[in-house]
């Protein structure tokens, strides 16, 4: 029998910041991690670990001259727009 662990969704910015720092400390400093964590929770409410890491990695990868938090804001804006479009165009069965 295979044991499956379920990790609950994160809803505390401190927990999200800790995840970001422990996973991406080479790319993100503590100030950016804290600001990104607050932004993620404000915009998404609860969020999974993989989602946090994917979004932050994308923000880090797209930053050259702009702030990582600004990059994440743009990504979350796109995500909200994509979800709104999908809700209007797709029927859930």
N, C-alpha and C positions, 0 to 999 in steps of 0.2 A: 504494500500500500504506500502511495506517495503522500508525503505530508505537504500541505499547501499553506503558506503563510499569507495572510491578508494584511496589507498595510493600509491603515485608514487614510482618508484624504486629509491633507494639511489645511488648517484654517487659522493658524497662529503665525503671524509674520516672523516671530523669533525662530520658530521651527523651520520655516522656509529659508530664512537667512542662514541658519546653521547648515542646512542641506546644501545650499549654494556654496558656502565657504568650504565645507568639507569635501565637496565634489569638484569644485572649479577654482580652488584658491590660487592657482597659477594665473588665472585670467581675470579674476574679480577681487577687488579689495573690499574691506568690511563696509565702507560707506556705500559703495554701489550695491553690495549684497543686501544691506538693510533697506535701502530705497527700493530696490527691485522687489524684495519680499513684500513690502507694504503695498506697492503697486499691484502685484499679482493678486494679493488677497482682496484688495479694494475692488479690482476689476472682475475677478473670477469667483470670489467667495471661498469655496473649498477647491483644492487643487491636488492632483496626484504628483508623486515624486518624479515620475518620468516626464510629465508635462512641464514641471518646473525646470528640469534640467534641459529639455529640448528647447524651451523658449529662451532660457538664459544663454544657452550655447549659441543659438541663432542670433541673439542680440550681440553677443561678444564677437561672433564671426562677421557681423555686418558693420561693426564700428571701426572707423578709421579716424574721422575727424569729429564725430559726434559722441556725445555721452552715451554710455551703455543704457542708462535709464531712459533716455530719449529714444534709443533704438527699440527698447522693449515696449515703450508706449506705442510706437508705430506698429509693431508686430501685434500687440493686443487690439489696436484699432482695426487692423486688417482682419483679425480673428473674429471680432464682433460683427464686422460687415459680412464676412463669409457665412457666419451662422445665421444672420438675418436673411441673407439671400437664399440659403438652403431651406430655411423654414418657409419662405414664400414659394419656392419652386418645387419642393419635394414633399411628398405625402408619406408619412410614416405609417407603415402597416403593421 
